[in-house]
Amino acid sequence: MLVPITQFRKYVDLSALPDGRLYHIHAMSDGLTYTIFPMLLVGFVTALLWQQLFPENRDYLILIPLPLSRLQMFAAKFSALTVFIGLFVTACNLFPSL
């Protein structure tokens, strides 16, 4: 909650300056920050969870009584990871879009 207050104060001070270039430079910088930070965060989480995509021995031992193929197990893990990353992307981009 501190970021909107400081951003508001910064832009009030910048709008009082006679030259609009500095205001534009800061606006572009903040726009890139709010674009790049969620991208880096999602990339980091994806890199951490990438190993969860492939089935482990524990998965095979637990699911061996069920008639599942390797493709079905991979598809299930892939869809679960995709849903999680999608929700994470939504959560990361919700605050900056407000």
PyMOL commands that place a pseudoatom at each C-alpha (Angstrom):
pseudoatom trace, name=CA, resn=MET, resi=1, chain=A, elem=C, hetatm=0, pos=[0.000, 0.000, 0.000]
pseudoatom trace, name=CA, resn=LEU, resi=2, chain=A, elem=C, hetatm=0, pos=[3.016, 2.276, 0.240]
pseudoatom trace, name=CA, resn=VAL, resi=3, chain=A, elem=C, hetatm=0, pos=[3.730, 2.166, -3.501]
pseudoatom trace, name=CA, resn=PRO, resi=4, chain=A, elem=C, hetatm=0, pos=[0.594, 4.038, -4.689]
pseudoatom trace, name=CA, resn=ILE, resi=5, chain=A, elem=C, hetatm=0, pos=[1.122, 6.761, -2.102]
pseudoatom trace, name=CA, resn=THR, resi=6, chain=A, elem=C, hetatm=0, pos=[4.750, 7.329, -3.092]
pseudoatom trace, name=CA, resn=GLN, resi=7, chain=A, elem=C, hetatm=0, pos=[3.917, 7.142, -6.799]
pseudoatom trace, name=CA, resn=PHE, resi=8, chain=A, elem=C, hetatm=0, pos=[1.129, 9.699, -6.373]
pseudoatom trace, name=CA, resn=ARG, resi=9, chain=A, elem=C, hetatm=0, pos=[3.439, 12.055, -4.504]
pseudoatom trace, name=CA, resn=LYS, resi=10, chain=A, elem=C, hetatm=0, pos=[6.168, 11.629, -7.136]
pseudoatom trace, name=CA, resn=TYR, resi=11, chain=A, elem=C, hetatm=0, pos=[3.812, 12.433, -10.000]
pseudoatom trace, name=CA, resn=VAL, resi=12, chain=A, elem=C, hetatm=0, pos=[2.323, 15.433, -8.195]
pseudoatom trace, name=CA, resn=ASP, resi=13, chain=A, elem=C, hetatm=0, pos=[5.840, 16.817, -7.788]
pseudoatom trace, name=CA, resn=LEU, resi=14, chain=A, elem=C, hetatm=0, pos=[6.738, 15.999, -11.403]
pseudoatom trace, name=CA, resn=SER, resi=15, chain=A, elem=C, hetatm=0, pos=[3.592, 17.608, -12.791]
pseudoatom trace, name=CA, resn=ALA, resi=16, chain=A, elem=C, hetatm=0, pos=[4.559, 20.871, -11.104]
pseudoatom trace, name=CA, resn=LEU, resi=17, chain=A, elem=C, hetatm=0, pos=[7.760, 21.074, -13.186]
pseudoatom trace, name=CA, resn=PRO, resi=18, chain=A, elem=C, hetatm=0, pos=[7.628, 23.198, -16.343]
pseudoatom trace, name=CA, resn=ASP, resi=19, chain=A, elem=C, hetatm=0, pos=[9.273, 20.534, -18.531]
pseudoatom trace, name=CA, resn=GLY, resi=20, chain=A, elem=C, hetatm=0, pos=[7.070, 17.508, -19.321]
pseudoatom trace, name=CA, resn=ARG, resi=21, chain=A, elem=C, hetatm=0, pos=[9.952, 15.298, -20.477]
pseudoatom trace, name=CA, resn=LEU, resi=22, chain=A, elem=C, hetatm=0, pos=[10.907, 14.271, -16.948]
pseudoatom trace, name=CA, resn=TYR, resi=23, chain=A, elem=C, hetatm=0, pos=[7.303, 13.302, -16.209]
pseudoatom trace, name=CA, resn=HIS, resi=24, chain=A, elem=C, hetatm=0, pos=[7.186, 11.202, -19.383]
pseudoatom trace, name=CA, resn=ILE, resi=25, chain=A, elem=C, hetatm=0, pos=[10.500, 9.486, -18.579]
pseudoatom trace, name=CA, resn=HIS, resi=26, chain=A, elem=C, hetatm=0, pos=[9.316, 8.519, -15.102]
pseudoatom trace, name=CA, resn=ALA, resi=27, chain=A, elem=C, hetatm=0, pos=[5.965, 7.323, -16.451]
pseudoatom trace, name=CA, resn=MET, resi=28, chain=A, elem=C, hetatm=0, pos=[7.702, 5.067, -18.975]
pseudoatom trace, name=CA, resn=SER, resi=29, chain=A, elem=C, hetatm=0, pos=[10.083, 3.788, -16.300]
pseudoatom trace, name=CA, resn=ASP, resi=30, chain=A, elem=C, hetatm=0, pos=[7.242, 2.915, -13.934]
pseudoatom trace, name=CA, resn=GLY, resi=31, chain=A, elem=C, hetatm=0, pos=[5.270, 1.282, -16.742]
pseudoatom trace, name=CA, resn=LEU, resi=32, chain=A, elem=C, hetatm=0, pos=[8.232, -0.935, -17.603]
pseudoatom trace, name=CA, resn=THR, resi=33, chain=A, elem=C, hetatm=0, pos=[8.770, -1.761, -13.935]
pseudoatom trace, name=CA, resn=TYR, resi=34, chain=A, elem=C, hetatm=0, pos=[5.172, -2.883, -13.526]
pseudoatom trace, name=CA, resn=THR, resi=35, chain=A, elem=C, hetatm=0, pos=[5.503, -4.959, -16.689]
pseudoatom trace, name=CA, resn=ILE, resi=36, chain=A, elem=C, hetatm=0, pos=[8.877, -6.575, -16.064]
pseudoatom trace, name=CA, resn=PHE, resi=37, chain=A, elem=C, hetatm=0, pos=[8.518, -7.401, -12.353]
pseudoatom trace, name=CA, resn=PRO, resi=38, chain=A, elem=C, hetatm=0, pos=[5.547, -9.773, -12.767]
pseudoatom trace, name=CA, resn=MET, resi=39, chain=A, elem=C, hetatm=0, pos=[7.252, -11.363, -15.774]
pseudoatom trace, name=CA, resn=LEU, resi=40, chain=A, elem=C, hetatm=0, pos=[10.400, -12.061, -13.760]
pseudoatom trace, name=CA, resn=LEU, resi=41, chain=A, elem=C, hetatm=0, pos=[8.406, -13.359, -10.819]
pseudoatom trace, name=CA, resn=VAL, resi=42, chain=A, elem=C, hetatm=0, pos=[6.370, -15.732, -12.987]
pseudoatom trace, name=CA, resn=GLY, resi=43, chain=A, elem=C, hetatm=0, pos=[9.508, -16.911, -14.778]
pseudoatom trace, name=CA, resn=PHE, resi=44, chain=A, elem=C, hetatm=0, pos=[11.184, -17.638, -11.445]
pseudoatom trace, name=CA, resn=VAL, resi=45, chain=A, elem=C, hetatm=0, pos=[8.196, -19.593, -10.136]
pseudoatom trace, name=CA, resn=THR, resi=46, chain=A, elem=C, hetatm=0, pos=[7.952, -21.507, -13.415]
pseudoatom trace, name=CA, resn=ALA, resi=47, chain=A, elem=C, hetatm=0, pos=[11.624, -22.428, -13.231]
pseudoatom trace, name=CA, resn=LEU, resi=48, chain=A, elem=C, hetatm=0, pos=[11.153, -23.662, -9.665]
pseudoatom trace, name=CA, resn=LEU, resi=49, chain=A, elem=C, hetatm=0, pos=[8.070, -25.734, -10.517]
pseudoatom trace, name=CA, resn=TRP, resi=50, chain=A, elem=C, hetatm=0, pos=[9.287, -27.098, -13.854]
pseudoatom trace, name=CA, resn=GLN, resi=51, chain=A, elem=C, hetatm=0, pos=[10.562, -30.282, -12.215]
pseudoatom trace, name=CA, resn=GLN, resi=52, chain=A, elem=C, hetatm=0, pos=[7.033, -31.014, -10.982]
pseudoatom trace, name=CA, resn=LEU, resi=53, chain=A, elem=C, hetatm=0, pos=[5.905, -31.498, -14.563]
pseudoatom trace, name=CA, resn=PHE, resi=54, chain=A, elem=C, hetatm=0, pos=[7.480, -34.908, -15.016]
pseudoatom trace, name=CA, resn=PRO, resi=55, chain=A, elem=C, hetatm=0, pos=[6.193, -37.926, -13.053]
pseudoatom trace, name=CA, resn=GLU, resi=56, chain=A, elem=C, hetatm=0, pos=[8.371, -39.262, -10.254]
pseudoatom trace, name=CA, resn=ASN, resi=57, chain=A, elem=C, hetatm=0, pos=[8.670, -42.751, -8.823]
pseudoatom trace, name=CA, resn=ARG, resi=58, chain=A, elem=C, hetatm=0, pos=[6.328, -41.772, -6.007]
pseudoatom trace, name=CA, resn=ASP, resi=59, chain=A, elem=C, hetatm=0, pos=[3.655, -40.864, -8.566]
pseudoatom trace, name=CA, resn=TYR, resi=60, chain=A, elem=C, hetatm=0, pos=[3.998, -44.248, -10.229]
pseudoatom trace, name=CA, resn=LEU, resi=61, chain=A, elem=C, hetatm=0, pos=[3.821, -46.098, -6.906]
pseudoatom trace, name=CA, resn=ILE, resi=62, chain=A, elem=C, hetatm=0, pos=[0.698, -44.255, -5.803]
pseudoatom trace, name=CA, resn=LEU, resi=63, chain=A, elem=C, hetatm=0, pos=[-1.117, -44.462, -9.130]
pseudoatom trace, name=CA, resn=ILE, resi=64, chain=A, elem=C, hetatm=0, pos=[-0.057, -47.985, -10.179]
pseudoatom trace, name=CA, resn=PRO, resi=65, chain=A, elem=C, hetatm=0, pos=[-3.426, -49.576, -9.300]
pseudoatom trace, name=CA, resn=LEU, resi=66, chain=A, elem=C, hetatm=0, pos=[-5.202, -47.203, -11.687]
pseudoatom trace, name=CA, resn=PRO, resi=67, chain=A, elem=C, hetatm=0, pos=[-5.292, -47.831, -15.436]
pseudoatom trace, name=CA, resn=LEU, resi=68, chain=A, elem=C, hetatm=0, pos=[-3.382, -44.656, -16.365]
pseudoatom trace, name=CA, resn=SER, resi=69, chain=A, elem=C, hetatm=0, pos=[-0.955, -44.309, -19.195]
pseudoatom trace, name=CA, resn=ARG, resi=70, chain=A, elem=C, hetatm=0, pos=[2.147, -42.151, -19.009]
pseudoatom trace, name=CA, resn=LEU, resi=71, chain=A, elem=C, hetatm=0, pos=[0.591, -39.697, -21.435]
pseudoatom trace, name=CA, resn=GLN, resi=72, chain=A, elem=C, hetatm=0, pos=[-2.478, -39.259, -19.226]
pseudoatom trace, name=CA, resn=MET, resi=73, chain=A, elem=C, hetatm=0, pos=[-0.313, -38.733, -16.150]
pseudoatom trace, name=CA, resn=PHE, resi=74, chain=A, elem=C, hetatm=0, pos=[1.848, -36.186, -17.987]
pseudoatom trace, name=CA, resn=ALA, resi=75, chain=A, elem=C, hetatm=0, pos=[-1.253, -34.397, -19.315]
pseudoatom trace, name=CA, resn=ALA, resi=76, chain=A, elem=C, hetatm=0, pos=[-2.742, -34.212, -15.819]
pseudoatom trace, name=CA, resn=LYS, resi=77, chain=A, elem=C, hetatm=0, pos=[0.448, -32.797, -14.318]
pseudoatom trace, name=CA, resn=PHE, resi=78, chain=A, elem=C, hetatm=0, pos=[0.829, -30.376, -17.234]
pseudoatom trace, name=CA, resn=SER, resi=79, chain=A, elem=C, hetatm=0, pos=[-2.721, -29.086, -16.879]
pseudoatom trace, name=CA, resn=ALA, resi=80, chain=A, elem=C, hetatm=0, pos=[-2.328, -28.682, -13.091]
pseudoatom trace, name=CA, resn=LEU, resi=81, chain=A, elem=C, hetatm=0, pos=[0.910, -26.745, -13.587]
pseudoatom trace, name=CA, resn=THR, resi=82, chain=A, elem=C, hetatm=0, pos=[-0.695, -24.616, -16.301]
pseudoatom trace, name=CA, resn=VAL, resi=83, chain=A, elem=C, hetatm=0, pos=[-3.646, -23.747, -14.055]
pseudoatom trace, name=CA, resn=PHE, resi=84, chain=A, elem=C, hetatm=0, pos=[-1.317, -22.878, -11.180]
pseudoatom trace, name=CA, resn=ILE, resi=85, chain=A, elem=C, hetatm=0, pos=[0.903, -20.664, -13.338]
pseudoatom trace, name=CA, resn=GLY, resi=86, chain=A, elem=C, hetatm=0, pos=[-2.206, -19.031, -14.825]
pseudoatom trace, name=CA, resn=LEU, resi=87, chain=A, elem=C, hetatm=0, pos=[-3.548, -18.194, -11.381]
pseudoatom trace, name=CA, resn=PHE, resi=88, chain=A, elem=C, hetatm=0, pos=[-0.130, -16.942, -10.337]
pseudoatom trace, name=CA, resn=VAL, resi=89, chain=A, elem=C, hetatm=0, pos=[0.088, -14.697, -13.410]
pseudoatom trace, name=CA, resn=THR, resi=90, chain=A, elem=C, hetatm=0, pos=[-3.362, -13.310, -12.649]
pseudoatom trace, name=CA, resn=ALA, resi=91, chain=A, elem=C, hetatm=0, pos=[-2.419, -12.624, -9.031]
pseudoatom trace, name=CA, resn=CYS, resi=92, chain=A, elem=C, hetatm=0, pos=[0.861, -10.931, -10.031]
pseudoatom trace, name=CA, resn=ASN, resi=93, chain=A, elem=C, hetatm=0, pos=[-0.804, -8.691, -12.590]
pseudoatom trace, name=CA, resn=LEU, resi=94, chain=A, elem=C, hetatm=0, pos=[-3.880, -7.816, -10.568]
pseudoatom trace, name=CA, resn=PHE, resi=95, chain=A, elem=C, hetatm=0, pos=[-2.199, -5.261, -8.288]
pseudoatom trace, name=CA, resn=PRO, resi=96, chain=A, elem=C, hetatm=0, pos=[-0.321, -3.294, -10.966]
pseudoatom trace, name=CA, resn=SER, resi=97, chain=A, elem=C, hetatm=0, pos=[-3.413, -3.144, -13.181]
pseudoatom trace, name=CA, resn=LEU, resi=98, chain=A, elem=C, hetatm=0, pos=[-5.428, -1.535, -10.407]
for i in range(1, 98): cmd.bond("trace and resi %d" % i, "trace and resi %d" % (i + 1))
show_as sticks, trace
zoom trace
